[in-house]
């Protein structure tokens, strides 16, 4: 350790420096990009706006006692969904609890602060780890810690997936736990570190655990320990990991089983990106979705490239860390090992989610280079040549835009200049005069100048890279406005109309984000999660619902029949979000419509229940007929259609994945529109179901309703099929009984057979009154328990307007609980006429198994603690008391320096 090390703990000083550098650069980048909260541009792109902000808003409601539901069931989303898997996936981090101290309408700022703190802690943790691997300069550890926190993966991928940042924090902490296993210290703290990492986010914790295991194995090889001692260390580390994961099992098991019941995603074959793109992502200010974000800063990259040529570093250390970096880089490009990194499941979306492990290894390699002294000119020359070769190969990539080159040239000049100055400052300081004084004012100034230059270089290019990623994401991904006047009006309207659990209040078809019920309140079909249940997705699709993200982002269904089935007694109607520019805007405000609906629990005849036991498999191709099955009454007329293209011709049939008649996109300046014509009873309500149509549809010649023009249905679908459009109401059939629907497609799509349904509202009211008369007289809901009272003598099946997801158990009267039955995908309970009450409770799949594993791990940890205490007492043993007298003089301090081991640590001189 050199004299620049401050008094006290050098690791603490390094962590503080890394935290300060990370926080400054993180905020400066958003200020440069003019992004929230430092500018008008929103940060809420893609899943950040659709998932993470709404889930944190729901956590805020839970912490303040304002949520509908609890830890077991979220009654606001998807008509009732399991919440523990979502908690473990999105909200398991202890940082998430910080949202509770912010105002509810500052939820976007709360998530931003949580993201910032996670990034800062990742840099501090890495800065704390590096001196534990090998002693070195504290400021260098802080500098490299910040380069890890602001790596390309962090600022480009994890910045809008903040749950992944828990893995960025976990990796250096897990490596520290490996160091404790290597030295036989802090075993129980190591277990707690593993537990915290896996609870925070088990997905990235899995990758971080693999990375920490590789680091520990390399450390064991470099230490050259006897086989028996090496196996003992590996055994200690394995036990630490097993106990830590075991303690996290209650949450991890629930998440695991939640994924088993989630809506499946199509299989995706892994296609590695080109070597040019991989090398391009090492450079500053590059961005490309689906490519590995490996930027760690030019200084760190130069140091890592110089490691093989730095002769002051033991050959074994040079070879070990260099080969590990290369091996991990290659493993990212080979399908079998790529699957291993992702828990044997091909990721949906960003393919290189394990890139932060390689970034960490580059930082650790750079630390080993610098901790043995600044590399000489030969090593820096070789590293500079490799950097130039990397840039030359990467120049052929489309990811390298013109503005990359000035950033790279300035960063390379600053990094090389700083390292050369540092080398000149350190070499004279190694010699001492007769009085033992080290260094001179000149060398101190050179060292200070070098540090300032390196810090400025790294911070500047990190700011540039983060700002470019922020601006580019905003240009290429869907984005959502932060909380504002629209969300406030929606929340206020929902609060005034809310009547849960007597009826549901749906936030509305014109959604603001994919999880509107979590963000603005209410209880509806909308739900977006990686754990959206398959039964819910299939049921809503069969009823005419729409979705994105291949069935995991479910949308509200504005339909009178499904509102009656799911007891939606109030529905909010908002204009299209002005932040989105998909369709023309209108000037209407937020309104609420109400209708009489049955209670959450209704009673169905036995004959209907027998047909419904097959669940969603009993549904047919027509959503109108499927809605009638759930309602238990015929209310639709499904007419024969005549479809014509804009040229007046009959369309051709569409492809198998988009059945129906093919409708092409309108040409520029086209006057005529494709049309659908049919005949229906006058006065009935017209619905259009066209899941693979994109554009608008308008019912012509329709009578005005309440002085307003007939609504325009907005449809949005794509190809390949990652989203489908929901059924839309278009207005009322004119007195002639002949209806004509004018289509304005904005891309090629299809109109299916049976696309139009005409609803007889009088029949619907009759069906609703019948269900009200036989339904529950009282319903209470609390977290994972629903209780209802039904009329005496009720027979048949009690049907609860909630999806029959795995985990529901029900009982009537005093009978024991049994797994709930299902009625076309809804929860069902058989009634024999003797009971007047029913109780259904939710038991998340995997919770019982996870609790058993967690309890066993806790017991094993307690036993291990007792055995450790007994062994220490026996080792100490009662020995002879030392004779009374003066204390012995302290042993003289050795004058020789400790010998350095191949691991980069120190061995005491005998």
N, C-alpha and C positions, 0 to 999 in steps of 0.2 A: 504494500500500500504506500502511495506516495504522500508527500507532505501536503498535497492539495486536499486530502481527505479531511472533512470537518470533524471536530470533536463529537463523540457520541457514536451512534450507529450509522455507518456509511450507507447501509441498505435503506434506512429510513430517509436519509438525505437524497439518495437516488430516486426513491419513490416519489418524494415531494417534487423534485425537479421534473420527473416524467409527468406527474399529474398537472403541474403548471403549464408545461409545454403543450400537452395534449389539449387541455381546456382552451388555451389561447388560440391554437391553430384550428380547433374544431369550430369555435365561434367565429373566428376571422373568415373561415371558408364560407360559412353561411352568410356573413355580411357581404363578402365579395360577390356571391351568387345572388344576393338580394332575396334570400330565402327566409321563410318564417323561422324565428321571430324577429329577424333583423331586416326584413323587406317584405314587399307585397306578394312574392311568389310563395305558393303553398308547398309544404314538405310532404303532404299526404298523398303520395303516389301509391298506386297499386294496393298491396295488402296493408300498408301502413294506415291508409284512410279507411279501407274496407273492413279490416279485422282488428288491428292492434289498438287503435284509438278507441273504437267502440267497446272492445273488451275491457280496456282500462276504465272507460266510463262506467261499465257495469260493475267493475270492482269498486269504484268510488261509491256507487249506489249501495253495494253490499256493506261496505265499511260504515256507511251512514244510515243503514237500515231503511233504504228507500227502494230496494230491488224487489221484484216479484219473483220469489224463489229464494234459494240459498246455495249452499255448497254442493248439494246433490242434484237439484233440478233447476234449470233456468226456464221459467215459465214464460219468458218474454219472446224467445226465439224458437222458430220451427214448431210452434204450437206445443212446446214442452220438450226440452232437450236435456241430455245428461251434461252437467256442468263440470264435474271433477276432471274429466279428460281435457276439457278446454282450459281449466285452471292449471293443470300440469303442463299443458303445451304452451300457453301464452302468458300466464300470470304467476308461474311458480317462483320467479325470482324475488328475493326479498326487496329489491329495488322497486318493484311494482307497487308496494305498499305506500310509497312516497306520494302517489297521486292523491291519497286521502287528505293531505295537508293543503292542496290547492282548491280554489273555488271550482264548482262543477263546470261553469262555463269557460274555464281556462284549461280544459282537459288536454288540448293540443300542446299547450305550454308544459303541462305536467309530463306528458310523454316525451317531449323534447328534453326536459331536464333529466328524466330517467335515462334516456339514450346517452346524453352527455356524461352522466355519472358512471354509467357502465363502461364507456370508452375510457374515461379517466382512470377508473380502477384497473382496467386491463393494462394500461401503461404502467401504473404503479406496481402492479403484481409482477410484471415482467422485469421491471427495474429492481425489484426486491429479489427475484430469482437469480439474476445474472451474477451478483457477487457470491451467492451461495454455490454456484457452479465453479467459480474460480475468482480469487481476489483481483480487483482492478480498480480503476479510477471511478469514483462515485458519479462524477458528471457524465462519464461515458455510459455508465449503466442507465442514468436518467435519459440521456439522449437516445439510446437504443430502445429503452422502454417506450418512449414516445413514438419512435418509428414503428414499433409493433402495434401500438394502439391505433395509429393512423395509417395502417397498411391498406393496400387497395381493397382487400376483402372487407375491411371494416367500413370504409367510407363509401364504397360502391355497392356492396351487397347487404351488409348487416345494418346500415344506417336506416333503411326502411323496413328491415326485419329485426327490430330491436331484441326479440327473444333470442336470436342467434348470438348476440353480443355476450350472453352469459357464458357461452363456450369460449369466447375470446378471453374472458376473465378467468375461466376455469383452467385453461391449459397451463399457464405458469404456476398456478396454485397446485395443480396435480403433479407438476414436475417437482415442486417443493416437497410434496408428500413423498415422492420417490426418493428425494435426497434424504428425508428423514428415515425412510426404510433402509437406505444405504448405510446410514450412520447409526441406526438402531435407536433413534430418538423420536419423541413426540408421536408415538404410534396412535394414540387415541385422537389427537388433533388431526392426524392424517385421515382417519376414518371419517371425522366430521367434515373435512374438506371434500372428500369424495361424495358424501351424502348431500352436502349443499350444492355441489355441481350438478348432480343428477336430479335433484329436486328442481333446481332453477330451470333447466332445460335439458332433458335427457338426450335429445337428438344430437345437439352439438357437444354435450358432455361425453357421449359415446365416442365421437371423433377425437375429442381432447384426451380421453383416456387412452385411446390407441396411440396418439402422438406422445403422451407422457411415458407410455410403456416402451416405445422405441428409444426415447431419450435415456431411460433408465437402463435398458439393455446395452446401449452404447457405453454408458458410464461404467457399467460392470466390466465390459470388455476392456475399456481403457485402464481401469484400476488394476487389472491383472491379478485379481484375488484368486486364492485357491478355489477349486471347484466346489468344495463343501461350503465355504463361506459365501461364494457367489449364489449357490442354490438357496442358502439360508436367507440372503437378501431378497432374492426373487420370491421366495415363499412368503416373507414378511409383506412384500408389496402386494402379492396376490391376495393375501388374507385381508390386508387393508382395503383393497378395492372391493373384494367380495362383501365384507361387512358394511362398507359404505353404501354400495348399491343395495344391499339387503335392507338397510335402514330406510332407504328411499323407496323401497318396493311398494308400500301402500299407494303411492302416487304413480310410480312408474308402471305398475301392473294395470292400473285403471286406464292409463293412456294407451298401453299396449293393446288391451282388449277393446278399447274404443276404436283403435285403427282397424281391428278385425271386423267390426260392425259398421265401419264407415262406407260411404258410397265409393265403390272401386273406381280407380282411374285406369285408363287404357295403358297397356304395356308400352314402354318407350325404350327403343334400342339405343344404347349409348354410342354416340359417334364422337370420337375425340376431335378437338379442334386442331387446326394446323399448328406446326411448330412456330410459324411466323406470328400467329396470334398469341401463342403462349409467351414468346419472348417479348412481344409488344406490351403485354400487361405487366412486365417488369419495369417499364419506363414510366415516368411521371406523366400525368394529364391524359392518360388513355382510358377509354371506357368501351366496353362491349358486353352486352348481356349474353350469358351463356359461355363466357370465357373465364379462365381462372385469373382472378384479380390478385396478382402477386407483387404489386408495388410495395416496397419497404423503404424507399428513399435511396437516392444515389449513393450517399455516404455508406449506408448499411450494405448496399449491394456491392460497392467497391471493396469494402472490408471482407465480405464473404468470398468474393472472387479472389482476393489476395491471399486467403488462408493457405491454399496448397503451396504457395511460393514464399511464405513467411518462414525463414529459416530459424527464427527464434522459437517457433512453436515446435514441440516434439513431433517427430514424424508420425507417430502413432495417432496423435491428436489430429494432425492435419488430414491424415487419410480417413480416420473414422468419421469426422463431421462432414467432410466433403462427400464421402460415399453415401452417408445417410441422406443428405440433401438431394443427391442425384437419384437415389432409390425412391424416395418419396415423390419426387417430381415425375419419375417414370410410372409409378403406381397410379398416378392420377389419369394417365392416358391409356391404361390397359383395362379392359372391361371387367375381368374377374376381380382385380384389386380395387377398381373403382367402386364396385358393388360392396366390397368389404368395408370401404370407408363410409358408405351410406347405409350400413346395417342391412345389406343385401336387398335393398329396395331402390330401384332407379328413381331418382328425385324428379318431381314434376316442377318444371320451371328451371331455375338456375341449376346447372349441372355440377358445378365445382364448389360445393358447399364446404369441402374439407380444405380449401386453399389456405385458410388461416393457420393450419398446422405447418404447411411449408413456409409460410411467412415467419412463423416463430422459429423454425429451424434456421432460416437465413439470418435472423437476428442473433441467435445463439452462436452461430458460426462466426458472425462479425465480432461478437464479444470475445471469443477465443483469440481472434486475430489481434484485437486491440489490447487485450489484457496482458499479452506477452510483450507489449511495447509497440509503438506505431510501426507499421511495415516500412521497410526501406524502399529506396527508389526502384530497385529491381522488382520487388513484389508489387509495388504500386503501378509500375510500368506494365507488368503482365496483366494486372487487374484492369488497367485502363484499356489495354488492347482487347481483352475479352469483352469489356463494356462496349467498345467501338464495334466489335464484331456482332454483338447482340443487337445493337442499334441498326447496323447495316442489314442484317437478316430481317429484323422487324420492320424495316422501311417498306417492305413489300406488302405489309398488312394494311387493310382498310381502317384498322383501329388507330393507326398513327396519322393524326391530322396535322396540318402545317404548324399549328401553334405548339405542338409537342417539342419541336426541335429547339426553339429558343429556351424553353424551360429546361430541357435536358442539358443543353450546352452550358447554361449558367449553373445548373446544379453540379454538373461534372467538374467545372472549373472551381467552384466553391469547395466541393468535397476534396478534390486533389490538392488544392491550395491549402486548405485547413489541415489535411493530414501531413503534408510536407512541412508546414510550419510547426506542427506538433512534434514531428520527428526531430527537427532542428532544436526545439526547445528542450526535449527530453534527453537527448544524447549528452549535452554538456552537463546537465543536472545529475547525471549518474556518477560523475567524478566528484570527489569530496576533497576539500583542502585539509590542512593539518588540524584545523579546529573542528572538522566534521560538518562544516556548513555546506548545504547542498543548494545548488542553483545560484543565479544572479538576478539582479533586477531586469536585465535584458531578457534572459530566458523566461522569466516569469511573465514579462509583457508578451513575448512570443506565444507562450502557452495560452495566455488569456485571449490574445487575438485569434489563435487557432480555434479555441472553444467557441468564441463569438461567431466566427465565420461558419463553423460546422452547424451550430444551432440555427443561425439565420438561413443557411442553405436548406437544411432539412425542413424547417418550418415553412419556408416559402414554397417549396415544391409540394409539401403536404397540403397546404392551403390551395394551391393551384389544382392539384389532383382531386381534392374533395369538391371544390367549386365546379369543376368540369363534370364530375359525376352527378352532382345535384342538378345542374342545368340540363344535362343530356337525358337523365331519367325523366325529367319533367316534359321533355319534348317527345319521348317515345312511349310513355306509359300513361294509362288513365290516371287522372289526378282529381282530388276532391278538396273542396274549400274547408278551412278550419271553422270551428264553431262561430256562428254569426247570427244575423237577424233571421235567416230562414230556419235554422235549427231551433232558435228560441221561440219563434211563432209555432212551429210544429209541437214542441214540448209543451207549450202553454195550452194549445188546443187539445192535446192528448190528456193533459192533467184535468181539464175541465170535463172531458167526456168519459174519463176512466170509470169503469164499474166492475173491475176484477174482484172476485171470480164469478160474479153474476153473469157477465158477458165479457168478451174480449174487445179491445179497441185497437184496430189495425192502423199503423202509421201511414199506410197508403201505398198505392201503386207507383206513384212518381217518387221513387226513392232518392235519398241524398247519398247514402252509402249502402253497402251490402248488408250492414247490420243495423239498420235504422232502429229497430226496437231496443237495442242496447244503448244506442246513442241518444235518442230523443224520447224513449219510453213507449209504452203500449205493449200489446201481445199479438204477434202476427206470425205469418208463415216465413217471413224473411229470416235468413240464417246463412251465414258464411263461415265455415270452419273447415279445417282439414279433417275433422271428425264428424261431419254431417252424416247422419245415419242413412244407410242404404234404404231402409223401409220408408223413411220420410221422403227421400229424393224420388223414389219410384212411385210412391203414392201421389205426390203433388204433380209429377209429370203426367201420370195417368189421368189426373183431373184437369189438365190443361195448363198447369203452371209453367213458368219459365225459369231458366237458370243460366248461369255462366260458370266458368271454371269447371267445365265438364260435369256438372251436376252437384257441385259442393257449395255453390253460391245460389241459394234458392230465393226467389222473388215473391213479392206479394201477388195474390190472385184476386183481382177486383171482379167478383162474381157473386150474385145474390144467392145462388144455391150453395156454394162452398162457404159463404158467410153463415148461412143457416146451419150447415153441417158442423162447422167449427165454432159456433156460438159467437160470431163477430157481430156484436150489436151496434158498434160505432166504427165508422171508417173515416179517416182523414183524407182529404183531397187537396193536394198541393199543386201549384204550377210546376212545370219542369224546372229542374235546378238551373238557375242562370249560369252557374259555373260550368255546366256542360253545354257543349255546342252541337249536340247530335241532331236536335230538331228545333224548329222555330219556337220561340218563346211566346207566352201569352201574359196578359197583365192581371189575371185573376189572383185572388189571395187564397189563404188557407181556409177551407171550409170543412165541416163535419156532417156526414149523413148518418142517420140512425135507422134501424129497422128492428122489428120484433124477431127474436131468435129463440130457439129452445135453450134450456140450460146446458151446462157442460156435460151433464150425465143424462142420457135419454134411455128409454126402454124400447127394445125392438122385438117383434114377434119371433118365435122360435124358428119359423120357416126361413125368415130372412137371415137369421144368425147362422143357420146351416150353410147357406150359400156364401156367407162372408168368412167362414173359417179358413178358406184357402188364402186369405190375405190378399196382397196386391197381385198375386198370380191370377186371381179371378177376374181382374179387370180386362176389358176388351180394348179394341183400337180406338173407339170413340170416347172422347172425354165427356161428352154430354151424357151418354149412357152410363158411364162410370160415376158421374155425379149423382145420377138418379139411383144407382145401386146404394150409395151411401145415404142418400136422403130417404129412400124407401118409397118413392112415388115417381110416376111419370109426369114430367113437367116441361119437356122440350119437344119441339118439332124440329127434326133434322131433314131439311128439304134436299131435293136433287138440285145440283148446281149447273149453271152454264158459265163457263169461264172463257174469256176472250183476251187475246194479247192486245197490245196497243195498235197493232195492225188489223185487228178484228178477226184474227184466225184462232182456231182451237190450239191450245198449247200442246207441246209434246210432254211425255212422261219424264219425270225427274229420275235421278239415280237412286239406288237402293237405300243409301244412307239418308236421303231426303225425299221420301215418297210423296207423290202428288204430281200436279201439273206444273211444268217449268215456266216461270215468269222471269223474263230478262230485265236487266236494268234499263231505265229510260235513257234515250240518247239526248245529247245536248239540243235544246230548243224544241223538244218533242211536245206536241200539242195534245195528242190523244193519250189516254191512259188505259192500262188493262182494267177489265171489269169482271165482277162476279154478279150474276143475277139469279134470283130464286123467288119462290112464292111461299109465304108464311101467313098465319092468322094475323089479321089486322090488330094493332095495339100491343103485340108481343114484343119483348125486348130482344134485340139482335146482338149476338156475340159472334166474333170471328176468331177461329182457332187456326193459326198458321205458324207453327213453331219454327219453320225454316224460311220464313219470309222476313225481309228487312226493308223498312220504309214506313209509309203511312197508309192508312185505309180510312175512307170516309163514306158514310151512308148518305147517298143523295136522295133528295125528295123526302127526307124524313121530317115529321112534324117537330117543331121546336118544343123543348121541354123546359118549363118554367122561364120562358122568355130567352133561353140560351140556345145557341146553335147546337146541332148534333155534334157529339164529341168526335175527335179524330184519334183513331187508334194508332199508337206508335209501336212499331215492331223492330226488334233488333236481333239478328241472328248472324252467323258467320259460317265459313267453311275453311278448313275442316271444322267439324261440329264441336266447338268449345262452349257455345252458348245457343239457347233457343229462346224464342219469344213466347210470352204467356198469352193466354186467351184474353181478348179485349172486348169490352162493351162498346157498341157503335151507335145505339139509339133505338128508336121505336119504329116498328113496321107501319108504313102509311096505310090509310084507309083502303087503298086499292088492293092491299095484300101482296103487291109486287115490290120487291126490294132490289136495289142496285147498289153495289159497293165499288167505289172507284179506288184503285190501287195506285200508289206512287212509289215504286220500288227504287231503292238507291243502290242495289246490287242484285245479282241474279239470285232467285229463290224459288220456292215451290208453294203451291196452294194444295193442301191434301184433300182427298175425298171426304165429304162430310165436314167441311171446314166451318159451315154456318150452322148455328143453333138458335132457335127462336123460343124464348122462355115465356111460358104462360104464367104470369105473376099471380093470377087468382088461384091456380092450382098450387103454386108454391106457398101461398098464405094458408091454404087448407092443410097442406102437409106440415107446416110449422105449427099450426094450432094443435094438430093431433100429437105431435111430439112434445109440445108444451104440456098438454093435458096428462100425458103418461110419464113425463120426465121427473127428475128428482125435485123434491120440494125444498131441499136445502143442500148446498155444496160449500165445503170449506177446504181451503188449500193452504198448506204450510210446508215450504221446502219440498221434501220428497214424499209427502203424505197427502193423499186426497181422501176426504170423507164425504159421503152423500147419504141422504135419506130418500128412499123411494116409496111410492104409495103402497099401502098394505095390499098383499095378494098379488104383487107384480110377478109375472112369469115371463119367460123368454130370456133376453140378454140385455144387461145394462151396458151401454156403450158410452165410453168416455171420449170426448172430443180431443184426443191427444194421440200421437203416433205410438204404436206398440213397439217401442224400442226395447232392446234386451235389458232386463233388470227389474221389470215391473212384476210385483206379486200382489194378489188381491184376495180378499176374504169377504164373505157375507155374514152378517150377524156375529155370532161368537165362533164361527167355524175357523179352522186353521188356514193360514195363508197358503196359496198355491200360485204357481206361475200364471200370469194373466193370459187369458185367451185373446184372440184378435177378431176383429170385424172389418174386413177389407183394409187392414193395416192399422185400425184404431184399437185401443185397449177395450177388451170386452170381459164381462163377468157374468156367468150363467146365474139365473134367478129361478128358484123353485116355488116361489109364492109364500115362503115361510119367513123370510128375513125382510126387514124394513130398512136396513142400513148396509152399507158396504164401505170397506176401507182398502185402499190400494197404497202400497209403499214401494219406493224405488230403492233398489240395492245395486249400485254401479257394478257391472261385471268386472271382476278382478280385485275388488276391494277386499273381499274376505281372504283370498289367496295372498294378496300383498300384505295385509295386516299380519297374517300368520308368518310370512317370511320376515317381515320387519320385527315381529316379536322374537322370533328365533335368533335373528341377528343381534338384537339388543341383549338377549340372554347370553349369547356367545361372547359379546363384548364385555358383559359384566363378569363372566367366568374368567375371561382373559385378564381383566383388571385384577381380580383376586389372585390369580396365579402369579401375575407379575409382581404384586406386592409381597406375596409369600416368598418368591424367589429372591427378591431384593433383601428381605429380612434375613433369609438364611445366608445370603452372600455376606451381608454385613456381620452377622453373628455377634454374640456377646464376647468381646475380647478383653484382655487385661487392661485395667485403667492405667493411663500414663502417670508416672510419678509426678508429684507436685514440684513445682519449681518454675523458673522463668521460661517463657515460650522460646522455642528454638528460633534461631535467626533464619530469615528467609534465604532460600537458595539463590546463589548468584545468577543473574540473567545470562543466557548464552550470548556469546559475541558473534557466533556464526549465524548466517541466515538459514532458515529452514530449507530443506531440499524440496524442490517441486516434484510432484508426482505426475505421471502421464495423464491423469484425469484433469489436471489444472488446479488441483488443490495443493495442500502442503502436508509434508510428513515431518514430524518433529525430529530434530537432530539429537542423537543420543549423547 
